[in-house]
């Protein structure tokens, strides 16, 4: 028996005893190695996640890595002992959108690990085995705990379709932005610009492959082929669109607060910009992420600044919301 974080209601949590749930047919039991905390976990704790996207009481945790300990009926026994990560969206697999491979658009309604269903801030997690993605045997499980946000960015990179020799840019320097730099660097761009609000991530951006770094208030170019926006701030989408050449491609991943400055439809039409959006990661993006990670083209560990035990959940939540540039990715270890 181990411990688990239980958020009973907004602002109220406790550490409770955790007993693993034996896997049923089609399920796997995973021993959790590490679980990441992001802004949405803070929303869960504060109670400002949109209605329908959280269900209390809840054990959070949607960014995780672990090792399969047991499987239920009709699951290949070869999974036992393998290092894995897993998708969060619990898609139905039978609607038109699921059949099209767009599982994040499942029409059966929203269900997600760590938000409406028990998450990984516990010793173990039991979930449908079909959601698992197997890692190489020598994978660093601590680094792999960041592959969920990486998969969301992989979805953006796949939609952007950047080709070798194109000029690409990333707006935003958080976890998603740093992953976007790495995915775009992997396609050998001619230029890779990162746009941020401060210089605290310039060195890391350049380490990941950026050829230029600028602040949003500085003069910015307007002739890039591809821009991936990850900031989610009020004006980030407009900043990103302004970087593009005519006919350029924009992918938005950030979710700004209500009242954000929208894209100018006249500008979109006259400049013939192609705009796509990403919310979550479908299976193809997860598979792409695991491949790129296994090939050594992603370095998630460089983003981790804090590793804490589950008992320090409160401190971890405070760290994530402090706005301290010295705080990167915060992991909890069961």
ROKEMI-663261 format. One line per 5 residues: their letters; for each residue x, z, y of C-alpha. Coordinates in Angstrom, 3 decimals. Last residue first. Layout:
BEGIN
A> X:Z:Y; ...;
% end
This chain:
BEGIN
XXXXX> 5.474:-5.627:8.547; 7.844:-7.264:11.082; 6.431:-8.117:14.499; 7.941:-10.965:16.493; 8.204:-11.433:20.271;
XXXXX> 9.190:-14.871:21.575; 10.973:-14.905:24.908; 11.250:-11.920:27.198; 14.080:-12.164:29.721; 11.854:-14.127:32.103;
XXXXX> 9.699:-10.973:32.399; 6.058:-11.947:32.913; 4.967:-8.619:31.427; 2.221:-10.025:29.218; 4.220:-10.646:26.050;
XXXXX> 6.160:-7.408:26.502; 2.968:-5.379:26.864; 1.556:-6.835:23.638; 4.806:-6.008:21.823; 4.784:-2.462:23.175;
XXXXX> 1.254:-1.937:21.877; 2.127:-3.415:18.459; 5.065:-1.030:18.059; 3.900:0.343:14.679; 4.006:-3.199:13.324;
XXXXX> 7.821:-3.065:13.549; 9.594:-4.946:16.361; 11.694:-8.096:16.695; 12.414:-9.173:20.276; 14.201:-12.131:21.895;
XXXXX> 13.200:-15.027:19.634; 13.500:-18.480:21.262; 16.912:-19.315:19.776; 15.444:-18.663:16.320; 13.124:-21.669:16.648;
XXXXX> 15.953:-24.216:16.330; 14.309:-27.490:15.309; 16.239:-30.565:14.127; 17.673:-28.862:11.034; 16.102:-31.315:8.575;
XXXXX> 13.909:-28.536:7.172; 12.513:-27.898:10.639; 11.732:-31.604:11.119; 10.021:-31.767:7.715; 8.099:-28.521:8.297;
XXXXX> 6.930:-29.777:11.689; 5.807:-33.154:10.324; 3.773:-31.430:7.604; 2.139:-29.201:10.208; 1.345:-32.196:12.404;
XXXXX> -0.205:-34.024:9.446; -2.292:-30.954:8.585; -4.001:-30.837:12.003; -2.523:-28.678:14.787; -4.300:-26.729:17.492;
XXXXX> -5.812:-28.079:20.682; -4.128:-31.319:21.771; -5.032:-33.784:24.520; -4.513:-37.467:25.236; -4.191:-39.429:28.471;
XXXXX> -3.136:-43.091:28.783; -2.500:-44.047:32.390; -3.791:-47.350:33.737; -2.300:-46.719:37.212; -5.550:-47.735:38.906;
XXXXX> -7.657:-46.000:36.269; -5.806:-42.685:36.083; -5.318:-42.523:39.856; -9.013:-43.080:40.442; -9.839:-40.423:37.850;
XXXXX> -7.713:-37.827:39.704; -6.677:-35.241:37.114; -8.241:-31.850:37.567; -6.992:-29.035:39.752; -7.674:-25.830:37.823;
XXXXX> -10.806:-23.883:38.683; -11.254:-22.289:35.273; -7.947:-21.048:33.802; -5.524:-23.608:32.436; -5.231:-24.612:28.757;
XXXXX> -1.879:-26.297:28.161; -1.548:-29.088:25.586; -1.905:-32.253:27.675; -0.363:-35.521:26.432; 0.428:-38.225:28.999;
XXXXX> 1.424:-41.849:28.315; 2.586:-44.275:30.984; 0.772:-47.441:31.997; 2.071:-47.190:35.556; 5.103:-44.906:35.488;
XXXXX> 4.524:-41.238:34.861; 5.814:-38.180:36.708; 2.622:-37.877:38.772; 0.625:-37.293:35.580; 2.692:-34.218:34.713;
XXXXX> 2.346:-32.675:38.172; -1.378:-33.324:38.053; -1.680:-31.663:34.635; 0.412:-28.682:35.744; -1.649:-27.872:38.828;
XXXXX> -3.611:-24.859:37.631; -1.089:-23.715:35.025; -1.379:-24.668:31.347; 2.386:-25.161:31.087; 2.677:-27.452:28.049;
XXXXX> 2.475:-30.970:29.499; 4.111:-33.780:27.478; 5.165:-36.779:29.578; 5.987:-40.265:28.281; 7.229:-43.453:29.964;
XXXXX> 8.704:-41.868:33.093; 8.722:-43.642:36.444; 7.497:-41.176:39.049; 10.548:-39.039:39.823; 10.248:-35.486:41.186;
XXXXX> 11.166:-34.028:44.565; 11.357:-30.273:44.139; 8.346:-27.962:44.048; 7.996:-28.274:40.280; 11.594:-27.223:39.667;
XXXXX> 14.020:-29.607:38.037; 16.064:-29.920:34.852; 17.888:-33.039:33.667; 19.420:-34.324:30.409; 17.374:-31.966:28.223;
XXXXX> 18.651:-31.749:24.643; 17.868:-28.310:23.208; 20.937:-26.758:24.842; 19.847:-28.349:28.122; 16.464:-26.633:27.906;
XXXXX> 18.152:-23.342:26.954; 20.389:-23.496:30.025; 17.484:-24.401:32.312; 15.129:-21.699:31.013; 15.680:-19.068:33.723;
XXXXX> 15.823:-21.715:36.476; 12.295:-21.196:37.712; 8.931:-22.999:37.888; 9.767:-25.627:35.286; 10.182:-29.388:34.834;
XXXXX> 12.268:-30.660:31.917; 13.613:-34.221:31.992; 14.757:-36.076:28.866; 16.411:-39.441:29.509; 17.270:-42.372:27.238;
XXXXX> 15.234:-40.745:24.467; 16.659:-40.296:20.953; 13.538:-39.522:18.869; 14.771:-36.002:17.971; 15.086:-35.101:21.664;
XXXXX> 11.308:-35.382:21.932; 10.723:-32.822:19.177; 13.326:-30.462:20.664; 12.038:-30.682:24.229; 8.467:-30.156:23.005;
XXXXX> 9.607:-27.012:21.191; 10.985:-25.610:24.444; 7.747:-26.476:26.221; 5.612:-24.776:23.606; 7.654:-21.572:23.788;
XXXXX> 7.541:-21.528:27.582; 9.317:-24.031:29.838; 6.491:-26.204:31.145; 6.312:-29.896:32.034; 8.257:-32.003:29.530;
XXXXX> 9.636:-35.464:30.304; 10.446:-38.707:28.520; 12.308:-41.909:29.377; 12.198:-44.270:26.410; 15.338:-45.257:24.488;
XXXXX> 14.011:-44.354:21.058; 10.187:-44.323:20.976; 7.776:-41.645:22.118; 4.486:-41.736:20.196; 2.755:-39.320:22.548;
XXXXX> 0.181:-38.506:19.862; 2.935:-37.541:17.402; 4.661:-35.420:20.045; 1.415:-33.663:20.905; 0.677:-32.824:17.257;
XXXXX> 4.271:-31.658:16.913; 3.617:-29.359:19.864; 0.805:-27.653:17.958; 3.056:-27.539:14.897; 5.785:-25.771:16.899;
XXXXX> 3.267:-23.120:17.926; 2.649:-22.487:14.213; 6.321:-22.931:13.238; 7.409:-19.779:15.036; 7.375:-17.561:11.932;
XXXXX> 9.820:-20.082:10.452; 12.671:-18.615:12.494; 12.262:-15.268:10.740; 11.769:-17.019:7.409; 15.141:-18.787:7.605;
XXXXX> 14.710:-21.569:5.041; 17.054:-21.682:2.012; 14.282:-22.447:-0.488; 12.930:-25.236:1.728; 9.478:-24.474:3.127;
XXXXX> 6.084:-24.984:1.487; 3.076:-25.626:3.709; 0.030:-23.528:2.889; -3.534:-24.324:3.985; -4.570:-25.629:0.550;
XXXXX> -3.728:-22.182:-0.846; -6.822:-20.730:0.799; -5.887:-17.336:2.293; -4.704:-13.844:1.373; -2.302:-12.215:3.829;
XXXXX> 0.074:-9.371:3.026; 1.842:-6.447:4.667; -0.303:-6.661:7.774; -0.268:-8.343:11.157; -0.953:-11.599:9.298;
XXXXX> -4.560:-12.283:10.173; -7.997:-11.315:8.896; -10.706:-13.832:9.894; -12.330:-14.575:13.277; -9.140:-14.544:15.336;
XXXXX> -6.161:-13.904:13.069; -6.900:-16.782:10.709; -9.345:-19.201:12.283; -13.047:-20.068:11.960; -14.819:-22.380:14.393;
XXXXX> -17.892:-24.318:13.358; -18.803:-26.796:10.615; -18.000:-29.772:12.847; -14.265:-29.714:12.095; -12.358:-30.938:15.165;
XXXXX> -9.148:-29.108:14.228; -9.437:-30.804:10.829; -8.914:-34.274:12.257; -7.781:-35.882:8.992; -10.602:-38.443:9.090;
XXXXX> -12.286:-36.649:6.199; -12.176:-33.471:8.276; -13.866:-35.278:11.157; -16.566:-36.736:8.918; -17.461:-33.350:7.432;
XXXXX> -16.334:-32.333:3.925; -13.031:-30.469:4.307; -14.721:-27.353:5.804; -11.826:-26.448:8.117; -10.398:-22.947:8.232;
XXXXX> -7.984:-23.381:11.161; -4.904:-21.190:10.775; -2.454:-23.414:8.932; 0.201:-21.777:6.824; 3.889:-21.023:6.471;
XXXXX> 5.635:-20.743:3.134; 8.624:-19.522:1.127; 8.075:-20.048:-2.585; 7.994:-17.194:-5.116; 4.674:-18.237:-6.630;
XXXXX> 3.833:-21.803:-5.606; 4.793:-23.109:-9.058; 1.645:-21.433:-10.371; -0.378:-24.388:-9.076; -3.735:-23.095:-7.774;
XXXXX> -6.842:-23.627:-9.941; -7.344:-19.873:-10.464; -5.713:-17.536:-7.981; -2.140:-17.307:-6.793; 0.363:-14.472:-6.482;
XXXXX> 3.404:-13.408:-4.430; 3.829:-16.379:-2.094; 6.574:-15.650:0.451; 6.109:-15.293:4.192; 5.851:-16.808:7.636;
XXXXX> 3.490:-16.131:10.512; 1.795:-17.271:13.692; -1.926:-16.458:13.358; -1.768:-12.648:13.553; -4.645:-10.346:14.408;
XXXXX> -6.360:-7.790:12.123; -9.896:-7.725:13.480; -12.853:-5.517:14.219; -14.063:-7.641:15.943; -14.679:-11.404:15.838;
XXXXX> -12.892:-13.844:18.128; -13.448:-17.449:19.251; -17.239:-17.269:19.524; -17.109:-15.810:23.013; -13.993:-16.865:24.901;
XXXXX> -10.922:-14.589:24.600; -10.998:-12.019:27.387; -11.127:-8.875:25.250; -7.747:-7.445:26.176; -6.527:-7.308:22.577;
XXXXX> -7.821:-10.757:21.677; -6.465:-12.186:24.939; -3.051:-10.686:24.111; -3.230:-12.452:20.764; -4.025:-15.663:22.675;
XXXXX> -0.923:-15.206:24.812; 1.370:-15.267:21.804; 2.612:-12.819:19.191; 4.621:-13.936:16.181; 4.375:-12.611:12.636;
XXXXX> 7.245:-11.922:10.244; 7.838:-11.669:6.488; 4.231:-11.512:5.255; 3.825:-11.262:1.472; 1.431:-14.111:0.685;
XXXXX> -1.517:-13.996:-1.721; -2.850:-17.454:-2.561; -6.388:-18.805:-2.904; -8.120:-21.634:-4.789; -10.011:-19.245:-7.051;
XXXXX> -9.626:-15.664:-5.819; -6.441:-14.079:-4.562; -6.147:-10.299:-4.888; -6.626:-8.576:-1.554; -3.543:-6.539:-0.664;
XXXXX> -4.268:-2.929:0.355; -3.439:-2.059:3.941; -3.561:1.421:5.427; -4.477:1.409:9.102; -2.551:1.228:12.363;
XXXXX> -4.880:1.610:15.313; -6.396:-0.512:18.058; -8.571:-0.248:21.169; -8.239:-2.401:24.265; -10.960:-4.836:23.200;
XXXXX> -12.579:-3.566:19.983; -11.377:-2.314:16.602; -8.040:-4.128:16.747; -6.618:-3.244:13.331; -2.873:-3.515:12.791;
XXXX> -1.928:-3.272:9.124; 0.128:-0.872:7.009; 1.337:-0.932:3.437; 0.000:0.000:0.000;
% end
